[in-house]
Amino acid sequence: MWAISAGKKVSMGPFATTADGDTVVQAAMPALLGAVAAMAITREPSGGLRQPTGTILPSGQPPKNPA
């Protein structure tokens, strides 16, 4: 999973799915990113990488923090 800010992609860490394709992901947003424009998921080798190499699967804007 990747956080995207100002064109920079920062790894939010790897995760795995069950045989049924289910997963729950909880990740802390790195403070150094500032405003995150989008989140994206790619399929990568086991253990993850520092930058994405796979095709972006789902992506979208993160939810806004409640005031």
C-alpha positions as a Markdown table, in Angstrom:
| # | Residue | x | y | z |
|---|---|---|---|---|
| 1 | Met | 0.0 | 0.0 | 0.0 |
| 2 | Trp | 1.3 | 3.4 | -1.0 |
| 3 | Ala | 0.6 | 7.0 | 0.2 |
| 4 | Ile | 1.0 | 9.5 | -2.7 |
| 5 | Ser | 1.9 | 13.1 | -1.9 |
| 6 | Ala | 3.3 | 15.7 | -4.3 |
| 7 | Gly | 4.0 | 12.9 | -6.8 |
| 8 | Lys | 6.0 | 10.9 | -4.3 |
| 9 | Lys | 5.0 | 7.3 | -3.5 |
| 10 | Val | 5.8 | 6.3 | 0.1 |
| 11 | Ser | 5.4 | 2.6 | 1.3 |
| 12 | Met | 2.8 | 2.1 | 4.0 |
| 13 | Gly | 4.0 | -1.5 | 4.4 |
| 14 | Pro | 3.1 | -4.8 | 2.9 |
| 15 | Phe | 0.0 | -6.8 | 3.8 |
| 16 | Ala | -1.4 | -10.2 | 2.8 |
| 17 | Thr | -4.9 | -11.5 | 2.0 |
| 18 | Thr | -6.6 | -14.7 | 3.0 |
| 19 | Ala | -7.4 | -17.4 | 0.5 |
| 20 | Asp | -10.8 | -15.8 | 0.1 |
| 21 | Gly | -9.2 | -12.5 | -0.8 |
| 22 | Asp | -10.1 | -10.7 | 2.5 |
| 23 | Thr | -7.7 | -8.4 | 4.3 |
| 24 | Val | -7.7 | -5.7 | 7.0 |
| 25 | Val | -5.0 | -3.1 | 6.9 |
| 26 | Gln | -4.2 | -0.6 | 9.6 |
| 27 | Ala | -1.3 | 1.7 | 8.8 |
| 28 | Ala | 0.2 | 4.9 | 10.4 |
| 29 | Met | 0.6 | 7.8 | 8.1 |
| 30 | Pro | 4.2 | 9.1 | 8.1 |
| 31 | Ala | 4.2 | 12.7 | 9.4 |
| 32 | Leu | 6.8 | 13.8 | 6.9 |
| 33 | Leu | 4.3 | 13.3 | 4.0 |
| 34 | Gly | 2.1 | 16.3 | 4.7 |
| 35 | Ala | -1.1 | 16.2 | 2.8 |
| 36 | Val | -1.8 | 12.9 | 1.1 |
| 37 | Ala | -3.4 | 13.2 | -2.3 |
| 38 | Ala | -4.2 | 9.5 | -2.8 |
| 39 | Met | -3.6 | 5.9 | -1.6 |
| 40 | Ala | -2.8 | 3.0 | -3.9 |
| 41 | Ile | -2.2 | -0.7 | -3.8 |
| 42 | Thr | 0.2 | -2.6 | -6.0 |
| 43 | Arg | 1.1 | -6.3 | -6.2 |
| 44 | Glu | 4.8 | -6.7 | -5.2 |
| 45 | Pro | 7.2 | -9.5 | -4.3 |
| 46 | Ser | 6.9 | -10.9 | -0.8 |
| 47 | Gly | 8.3 | -8.5 | 1.8 |
| 48 | Gly | 7.6 | -5.4 | -0.2 |
| 49 | Leu | 9.8 | -2.8 | -1.9 |
| 50 | Arg | 10.8 | 0.8 | -1.3 |
| 51 | Gln | 9.1 | 2.0 | -4.5 |
| 52 | Pro | 6.2 | 0.4 | -6.4 |
| 53 | Thr | 7.0 | -1.7 | -9.5 |
| 54 | Gly | 3.7 | -3.4 | -10.0 |
| 55 | Thr | 0.5 | -2.1 | -11.7 |
| 56 | Ile | -1.6 | 0.1 | -9.4 |
| 57 | Leu | -4.7 | -1.9 | -8.5 |
| 58 | Pro | -7.3 | 0.1 | -6.5 |
| 59 | Ser | -6.5 | 3.7 | -5.7 |
| 60 | Gly | -8.4 | 6.6 | -4.2 |
| 61 | Gln | -8.4 | 9.6 | -2.0 |
| 62 | Pro | -7.9 | 9.0 | 1.7 |
| 63 | Pro | -10.8 | 10.0 | 4.0 |
| 64 | Lys | -10.7 | 13.5 | 5.5 |
| 65 | Asn | -9.9 | 13.8 | 9.2 |
| 66 | Pro | -13.0 | 14.9 | 11.2 |
| 67 | Ala | -12.6 | 18.5 | 12.5 |
